[in-house]
Amino acid sequence: MKYLIGIDGGGTKTDCAIADLSGKIIHQSAGRPSNFLIIGVEEAIENIFALIEENLFALEGDFADVKQVVIGVAGAGREEDATLLEEGFKDYAELEGIHFKGVKVLSDAHIALEGSFPNSAGCILIAGTGSILFGKDEKGVIHRVGGFGRMIGDEGSGYSIGRKALNAVSKASDGRGEETLISELLNAKMSSGSTNGIINKVYKEKLDVASVAKIVIQAAEEGDPIAEDILDEEADELVLHIKSLLNKIQTNKLNVSFSGSLIDNNNFYSDLLKRKIKSSLPHVTVVKPFSSPVTGAILLAKRITDEK
């Protein structure tokens, strides 16, 4: 039996699906993260390869039966980065004695877009560790907004929210800012007991800044004004992404789906974002994705195979 493999790699986990050549998924599981901008190329490749091996083993399949692999991963929106991971994956496989017939690396936004809108125009807004907006017009042309990384972009993302929250906590600790529930919740979660403890977590223990975003959402849900202000600012940034895309594709009617750990479920932040879209962009409709990002990777793998 011949297989198609789809990978959806993120900063917290990686999803893998194996399908037959018709695109029907026959096995699926999750594994370790594979955002190479965070954990490095080598570890990301090792995690992806191990997950593929695990899934093939579960099917009693063989690497030689794999026709196409599509890896959608956070951080691969730039061609040079995608090529780096693609070539690195092939080289790693060769060292393991495996020669894949076809490997394609794309951004996680690309596969999420395909999963959400396989046969129609639309856009996918991703807000997890990072943020990006991918849109597809009626001609199938793909447009991108954002996704410039945590140093100069990723507005509305977990990293951006987390950084602002940590800044608010530091200001509150020495009287430069208002007290915030974020401090209390963060101290409890990190078992730090003090702001100095949090500083150590950030600089010495490499705290996952994006993970703080969920604490901010919790604080906002409990009525903390500092948390609410942070989320209000960040939601405005995501709305700006959509406005920019509307200008790029010159349309007044657009469907948008949410993806990413911060907005693909009901919480204070996602609800706030939906309200802002409804009030400021009346021709934009938030819809549920048709299918998952990893299914989008399988659809793209099938398309590549069919075109060969």
PyMOL commands that set and color helices and strands:
alter all, ss='L'
color gray80, all
select helices_A, chain A and resi 36-39+41-59+63-65+79-95+108-116+158-173+181-190+195-203+209-221+225-249+268-280+293-307
alter helices_A, ss='H'
color red, helices_A
select strands_A, chain A and resi 3-9+14-19+25-31+66-73+103-107+122-127+131-136+142-146+254-259+284-286
alter strands_A, ss='S'
color yellow, strands_A
deselect
rebuild
show_as cartoon
